Amino acid sequence: MPAITTPESLRGARMYDPKRIYGQTGVDWEMRIDFDGLRKKRLDRIRQTMKARGLGALLYFQHYGIRYVTGTYGGMWQTFDKAFRYCLLPADGDPVIFEVPGVDLICQRSGAPWVSDWRPAIIWRGSGAEKTMMAKKFAAEIKAVLKKHGVAEEKVGIDSVDFDGYQALVDAGIHLADGTTALWDAALLKFPEELELLKQACAIQDAAFHEVKQAIHPGLKEVELKGIITKTLYSLGAERIEQVTMASGGRTNPFWRSGSTDKIIRYGDMILIDICYQYGGYNTCYYRNFVCGKPNRGQKEAYRKTYDTIYAAINAIRPGVTTAQIARMWKDMGLGYTDDAYGSVSLLQFAHGLGITNHEPPFVTMAYSEEYPATYQKDMYIAVETYAETPDGREAARLEENFVVTDDGVQVFSLYPFEDELLDG
């Protein structure tokens, strides 16, 4: 007798199915993403991780940490200039948001009624004594809030702040500690609502790559392709674009990752494109390659090697597998690039977590994964990206997939297809 489909079993099955995504708007006839529930889940989890690390409070300046804790978003301009807004989370208290004074504070407060404690941020900017004075004022208020919640003598985890802010906090007698790891601990395993947002984000990126494929022709400039990508992403709901990395022809090896230029795409050029953008607070990071015209044998060889090394990792990853196993497998397959010789993290042969930022733990790198392995767990969300040169060294291929770890393997969410002409021998 076939199993009976219940609402509970359907919700469980759809969580990992990239074809089962909701509409983007809220409706009264279907339970879609419960954002209020997601905010509460994230807050509960980060309270657990901060307590596990012995932190009495968290003080975050990075936009993604503030959003995870508070469910608020300050806008794109605040993602690049830190210390304009910040938040404080006492271990047993509600978040306190320090927002840019004036219209930002008024608008943010009216838009996020779930936050009860809003305060004007103390912004220290300048080049002289005024900067030190304002930084001291900032630190004094933080100390006062810590005292109010009874955690002034406990460790306060911070993510990043400039020297003046850091020194002011130390001078105020605040015991600073690493707060970023508490965030990564919390964000490591994805909630169902987060997976839904990541599926929708990939669906939008799939559409952008489709538009790219339709547009490519000799004479088109890289920047024109970026314009097509940008229009597609924003028209379908992107909040911000982190980076569109693009290179074509001879710029693919060595790989110029500065972004698109006014370079003209020529017939026969390999084109590498990585789109990293944010939707609903969650990020994509996945590459596709195209050829303007028909691919040659060398391009096919590089593309196939890149594809095979990505899917070797994808087919191996499941709960209990370690990052060391993936790194060793890549070595055994002869996967390597000159960047690996530096003994640091090469972003060319790489796997990483993905979610509230586009680079999160766990990482696979030739630099340290074998000596310091991490273990994959169910509901981790991962990106795998590799790189291979053509035999003549004139060009290169680079591909990437995004997927969630499930009970018995992975489920890929990045569904834009690979190029049959490049995979064929």
C-alpha positions as CSV (number, residue, x, y, z in Angstrom):
1,M,0.0,0.0,0.0
2,P,1.5,3.4,-0.9
3,A,2.4,5.8,1.9
4,I,-0.2,8.4,2.6
5,T,1.0,11.9,1.9
6,T,0.3,14.1,4.9
7,P,0.9,17.9,5.3
8,E,3.7,17.0,7.7
9,S,5.4,14.6,5.3
10,L,5.0,16.9,2.4
11,R,6.6,19.8,4.3
12,G,9.5,17.5,5.2
13,A,10.0,16.2,1.7
14,R,9.7,19.7,0.1
15,M,12.4,21.1,2.4
16,Y,15.2,19.5,0.2
17,D,13.4,19.5,-3.1
18,P,14.7,22.4,-5.3
19,K,11.6,22.0,-7.6
20,R,9.3,22.6,-4.7
21,I,9.5,26.4,-4.0
22,Y,6.9,28.8,-2.8
23,G,5.8,32.0,-4.5
24,Q,7.7,35.1,-3.4
25,T,4.7,37.0,-1.8
26,G,2.8,36.5,1.3
27,V,-0.8,35.0,0.8
28,D,-3.6,34.1,3.1
29,W,-4.3,30.7,1.5
30,E,-0.9,28.9,2.0
31,M,1.7,28.8,4.7
32,R,4.9,29.9,3.1
33,I,8.0,31.3,4.8
34,D,7.3,32.1,8.5
35,F,9.7,35.0,8.9
36,D,8.6,35.7,12.5
37,G,9.3,32.1,13.3
38,L,12.7,32.2,11.6
39,R,13.7,35.3,13.5
40,K,12.9,33.5,16.8
41,K,14.7,30.3,15.8
42,R,17.8,32.2,14.9
43,L,17.8,34.2,18.1
44,D,17.3,31.0,20.2
45,R,20.1,29.3,18.4
46,I,22.6,32.1,18.8
47,R,21.8,32.4,22.5
48,Q,22.7,28.7,22.8
49,T,26.0,29.1,20.9
50,M,27.1,32.2,22.8
51,K,26.4,30.5,26.2
52,A,28.3,27.4,25.0
53,R,31.3,29.6,24.4
54,G,31.0,31.4,27.7
55,L,29.9,34.8,26.4
56,G,27.7,37.1,28.4
57,A,26.8,39.2,25.4
58,L,27.5,39.7,21.7
59,L,28.3,43.0,20.1
60,Y,28.0,42.9,16.3
61,F,28.9,45.5,13.7
62,Q,28.8,43.3,10.5
63,H,25.5,43.6,8.7
64,Y,25.0,39.8,8.4
65,G,25.5,39.3,12.2
66,I,23.1,42.1,13.0
67,R,20.5,40.6,10.6
68,Y,20.9,37.1,12.0
69,V,20.4,38.4,15.6
70,T,17.7,41.0,15.0
71,G,16.0,40.3,11.6
72,T,16.7,43.8,10.5
73,Y,18.5,45.0,7.4
74,G,20.2,48.4,7.2
75,G,20.5,48.6,3.4
76,M,23.3,48.1,1.0
77,W,25.3,51.2,1.9
78,Q,25.7,50.1,5.5
79,T,27.2,46.7,4.5
80,F,30.5,48.3,3.5
81,D,31.0,50.9,6.2
82,K,31.0,49.4,9.6
83,A,30.1,51.0,12.9
84,F,27.3,53.1,11.5
85,R,24.8,50.7,13.1
86,Y,25.5,47.9,15.6
87,C,23.6,45.6,18.0
88,L,24.1,44.2,21.4
89,L,22.6,40.8,22.6
90,P,22.8,40.0,26.3
91,A,22.7,36.2,26.9
92,D,19.4,36.4,28.7
93,G,18.0,39.6,27.3
94,D,16.5,40.9,24.1
95,P,18.6,42.5,21.3
96,V,19.4,46.2,21.5
97,I,19.9,47.9,18.2
98,F,21.9,51.1,17.8
99,E,20.7,52.7,14.6
100,V,22.0,55.6,12.5
101,P,20.3,58.7,14.2
102,G,17.5,60.5,12.4
103,V,15.5,59.0,9.5
104,D,17.3,55.6,9.6
105,L,16.3,55.2,13.2
106,I,12.7,56.3,12.6
107,C,12.2,54.1,9.5
108,Q,13.9,51.0,10.9
109,R,12.0,51.2,14.2
110,S,8.7,51.5,12.4
111,G,9.5,48.6,10.1
112,A,10.7,46.2,12.8
113,P,8.2,46.2,15.8
114,W,9.6,42.9,17.1
115,V,12.6,44.8,18.4
116,S,11.7,46.7,21.6
117,D,15.0,48.5,22.4
118,W,16.1,51.0,19.7
119,R,18.8,53.6,20.4
120,P,20.7,56.1,18.3
121,A,24.1,54.8,17.3
122,I,27.1,56.8,18.5
123,I,29.1,57.2,15.3
124,W,32.8,58.0,15.7
125,R,34.3,59.6,12.6
126,G,37.0,62.1,12.2
127,S,40.8,62.4,12.3
128,G,41.5,64.0,15.7
129,A,40.4,64.2,19.3
130,E,36.7,64.3,18.3
131,K,37.0,60.7,17.1
132,T,38.4,59.5,20.4
133,M,35.8,61.5,22.3
134,M,32.9,59.9,20.4
135,A,34.4,56.4,20.7
136,K,34.5,56.8,24.4
137,K,30.9,57.9,24.4
138,F,30.0,54.8,22.4
139,A,31.9,52.5,24.8
140,A,30.3,54.1,27.9
141,E,26.8,53.4,26.6
142,I,27.7,49.8,25.8
143,K,29.0,49.4,29.3
144,A,25.8,50.9,30.7
145,V,23.6,48.4,28.8
146,L,25.8,45.5,29.9
147,K,25.4,46.6,33.6
148,K,21.6,46.9,33.1
149,H,21.5,43.2,32.0
150,G,24.0,42.1,34.7
151,V,26.7,41.0,32.3
152,A,29.2,43.8,32.6
153,E,31.8,41.5,34.1
154,E,31.4,38.7,31.6
155,K,33.1,38.2,28.3
156,V,31.6,40.1,25.4
157,G,32.0,38.6,21.9
158,I,32.6,41.0,19.1
159,D,33.0,40.5,15.3
160,S,35.0,43.5,14.0
161,V,35.5,47.1,14.9
162,D,38.1,49.7,14.1
163,F,41.0,50.4,16.4
164,D,39.4,53.5,18.1
165,G,36.2,51.5,18.9
166,Y,38.2,48.5,20.1
167,Q,40.4,50.7,22.3
168,A,37.5,52.5,23.8
169,L,35.8,49.3,24.7
170,V,39.0,48.0,26.4
171,D,39.5,51.3,28.2
172,A,35.9,51.1,29.5
173,G,36.8,47.8,31.2
174,I,34.8,45.5,28.8
175,H,36.2,42.0,28.5
176,L,36.3,41.4,24.8
177,A,36.4,38.0,23.2
178,D,35.8,36.4,19.8
179,G,32.2,36.6,18.9
180,T,32.3,35.6,15.2
181,T,32.6,31.8,16.0
182,A,29.3,32.0,18.0
183,L,27.7,33.2,14.8
184,W,29.2,30.5,12.6
185,D,28.2,27.9,15.2
186,A,24.6,29.2,15.0
187,A,24.5,29.5,11.2
188,L,26.1,26.1,10.5
189,L,22.9,24.1,10.1
190,K,20.1,25.6,8.1
191,F,16.5,25.9,9.2
192,P,13.7,24.9,6.7
193,E,12.9,28.6,6.2
194,E,16.6,29.3,5.3
195,L,16.6,26.4,2.8
196,E,13.5,27.8,1.1
197,L,15.2,31.2,0.8
198,L,18.3,29.6,-0.6
199,K,16.3,27.6,-3.2
200,Q,14.5,30.8,-4.3
201,A,17.9,32.6,-4.5
202,C,19.3,29.8,-6.8
203,A,16.1,30.0,-8.9
204,I,16.7,33.6,-9.5
205,Q,20.4,33.0,-10.4
206,D,19.3,30.2,-12.8
207,A,17.3,32.8,-14.6
208,A,20.2,35.2,-14.8
209,F,22.4,32.5,-16.4
210,H,19.6,31.8,-18.9
211,E,19.6,35.4,-20.0
212,V,23.4,35.3,-20.3
213,K,23.3,32.3,-22.6
214,Q,20.7,34.0,-24.8
215,A,22.8,37.2,-25.1
216,I,26.3,36.0,-25.8
217,H,27.7,36.9,-29.3
218,P,30.9,38.2,-30.7
219,G,31.3,41.9,-30.1
220,L,29.4,41.9,-26.8
221,K,31.4,43.4,-23.9
222,E,31.8,41.8,-20.5
223,V,30.2,44.8,-18.8
224,E,27.1,44.4,-21.0
225,L,26.7,40.9,-19.8
226,K,27.0,42.2,-16.2
227,G,24.2,44.6,-17.0
228,I,22.0,41.8,-18.1
229,I,22.8,39.8,-15.0
230,T,22.1,42.8,-12.7
231,K,18.8,43.6,-14.4
232,T,17.6,40.0,-14.1
233,L,18.6,39.7,-10.4
234,Y,17.1,42.9,-9.2
235,S,13.9,42.4,-11.2
236,L,13.4,39.1,-9.5
237,G,14.0,40.3,-6.0
238,A,17.7,40.6,-5.3
239,E,18.6,42.8,-2.3
240,R,22.2,43.4,-3.1
241,I,24.8,42.0,-5.5
242,E,28.0,41.1,-3.7
243,Q,30.0,40.5,-6.9
244,V,29.7,39.4,-10.4
245,T,33.1,37.9,-11.2
246,M,33.7,37.5,-14.9
247,A,36.5,36.8,-17.3
248,S,36.7,35.8,-20.9
249,G,39.2,34.5,-23.4
250,G,42.8,34.9,-22.3
251,R,41.7,36.6,-19.0
252,T,40.5,33.2,-17.8
253,N,44.1,31.9,-17.2
254,P,45.5,33.4,-15.1
255,F,42.0,34.1,-13.9
256,W,41.4,37.9,-13.6
257,R,38.8,38.1,-10.9
258,S,38.5,41.8,-10.8
259,G,35.1,41.7,-12.4
260,S,33.7,42.5,-15.8
261,T,35.5,45.0,-18.0
262,D,35.0,46.7,-21.3
263,K,36.8,43.8,-23.0
264,I,35.0,42.7,-26.2
265,I,34.1,39.0,-26.3
266,R,35.5,37.2,-29.3
267,Y,34.3,34.2,-31.2
268,G,35.7,31.1,-29.4
269,D,36.2,32.8,-26.0
270,M,35.6,30.8,-22.9
271,I,33.6,32.9,-20.4
272,L,33.7,32.3,-16.7
273,I,31.0,33.9,-14.5
274,D,30.4,33.8,-10.8
275,I,27.3,35.5,-9.3
276,C,27.3,36.2,-5.6
277,Y,24.2,38.0,-4.5
278,Q,21.8,38.3,-1.6
279,Y,18.1,37.4,-1.5
280,G,16.1,37.5,1.7
281,G,19.3,37.7,3.7
282,Y,20.8,34.6,2.1
283,N,23.5,34.3,-0.5
284,T,24.4,32.4,-3.7
285,C,27.8,31.7,-5.0
286,Y,28.0,29.6,-8.1
287,Y,29.8,29.6,-11.4
288,R,28.9,28.6,-14.9
289,N,31.0,28.7,-18.1
290,F,30.0,29.5,-21.6
291,V,31.8,29.6,-25.0
292,C,31.0,32.2,-27.6
293,G,30.5,29.9,-30.6
294,K,31.7,26.3,-30.6
295,P,34.1,25.0,-28.0
296,N,37.5,23.5,-29.0
297,R,39.0,20.3,-27.6
298,G,41.1,22.0,-25.0
299,Q,38.2,23.9,-23.6
300,K,36.2,20.6,-23.4
301,E,39.0,18.9,-21.5
302,A,39.3,21.7,-18.9
303,Y,35.6,21.8,-18.5
304,R,35.3,18.1,-18.1
305,K,38.1,18.0,-15.5
306,T,36.4,20.8,-13.5
307,Y,33.0,19.1,-13.7
308,D,34.4,15.7,-12.6
309,T,36.3,17.1,-9.6
310,I,33.2,19.0,-8.4
311,Y,31.0,15.9,-8.7
312,A,33.5,13.6,-7.2
313,A,33.2,15.8,-4.0
314,I,29.4,16.1,-4.3
315,N,29.0,12.3,-4.7
316,A,31.3,11.7,-1.6
317,I,29.8,14.2,0.8
318,R,27.3,13.0,3.4
319,P,26.9,13.2,7.1
320,G,30.1,11.9,8.8
321,V,32.4,12.6,5.9
322,T,35.2,15.1,6.6
323,T,36.7,17.9,4.7
324,A,40.1,16.0,5.0
325,Q,38.6,13.2,2.9
326,I,37.6,15.6,0.1
327,A,41.0,17.4,0.1
328,R,42.8,14.0,-0.1
329,M,40.5,12.8,-2.9
330,W,41.2,16.0,-4.9
331,K,44.9,15.4,-4.5
332,D,44.6,11.8,-5.6
333,M,42.7,13.1,-8.7
334,G,45.6,15.3,-9.5
335,L,43.6,18.4,-8.8
336,G,45.9,21.3,-8.0
337,Y,46.8,24.8,-9.1
338,T,49.8,27.0,-8.6
339,D,48.0,28.9,-5.9
340,D,48.1,25.8,-3.7
341,A,51.9,26.1,-3.5
342,Y,51.6,29.2,-1.3
343,G,50.5,27.2,1.6
344,S,47.5,29.4,2.1
345,V,43.8,29.1,1.2
346,S,43.4,29.1,-2.5
347,L,40.0,30.1,-3.7
348,L,40.4,28.1,-6.9
349,Q,40.2,24.6,-5.4
350,F,37.8,25.2,-2.7
351,A,34.6,24.2,-0.9
352,H,32.9,26.4,1.7
353,G,29.7,26.9,3.6
354,L,27.2,29.4,2.3
355,G,24.2,31.2,3.8
356,I,24.2,34.6,5.5
357,T,27.5,35.3,3.8
358,N,29.0,33.8,0.7
359,H,32.0,32.2,2.6
360,E,31.3,30.3,5.8
361,P,32.6,27.2,7.6
362,P,33.3,24.4,6.9
363,F,36.1,24.9,4.3
364,V,37.9,22.4,2.1
365,T,41.4,23.7,1.3
366,M,44.7,22.2,0.4
367,A,46.2,24.5,3.1
368,Y,44.9,22.8,6.2
369,S,41.9,20.5,5.7
370,E,43.9,17.3,6.1
371,E,45.4,18.4,9.4
372,Y,42.3,20.2,10.7
373,P,39.3,18.4,9.4
374,A,35.7,19.4,9.9
375,T,32.8,16.9,9.6
376,Y,29.8,17.4,7.4
377,Q,26.4,17.3,9.0
378,K,22.8,17.1,7.8
379,D,21.4,20.6,6.9
380,M,24.8,22.2,6.2
381,Y,24.6,24.2,3.0
382,I,27.8,24.0,0.8
383,A,29.3,25.4,-2.3
384,V,32.1,23.5,-4.2
385,E,34.2,25.2,-6.8
386,T,37.2,24.0,-8.8
387,Y,39.3,25.2,-11.7
388,A,41.3,23.7,-14.5
389,E,43.5,25.0,-17.3
390,T,43.2,24.0,-20.9
391,P,46.2,21.9,-22.1
392,D,47.8,24.8,-23.9
393,G,47.3,27.1,-20.9
394,R,45.6,29.8,-22.9
395,E,42.2,29.6,-21.1
396,A,40.6,27.8,-18.2
397,A,37.3,26.4,-16.9
398,R,35.7,27.1,-13.5
399,L,32.4,25.6,-12.2
400,E,30.5,25.6,-8.9
401,E,27.4,24.0,-7.4
402,N,25.4,24.9,-4.3
403,F,23.7,22.1,-2.3
404,V,22.4,21.0,1.1
405,V,23.6,17.9,3.0
406,T,20.9,15.4,3.6
407,D,20.6,12.1,5.5
408,D,22.0,10.0,2.6
409,G,24.0,12.5,0.5
410,V,23.3,15.9,-0.9
411,Q,20.6,17.8,-2.9
412,V,21.8,20.3,-5.4
413,F,19.9,23.6,-5.5
414,S,21.8,25.3,-8.3
415,L,19.9,24.0,-11.3
416,Y,21.2,25.9,-14.4
417,P,22.4,23.1,-16.6
418,F,26.0,22.5,-17.6
419,E,26.9,22.9,-21.3
420,D,26.4,19.7,-23.2
421,E,28.8,20.8,-26.0
422,L,31.6,21.2,-23.4
423,L,30.9,17.9,-21.6
424,D,30.8,15.9,-24.8
425,G,34.2,14.4,-25.7
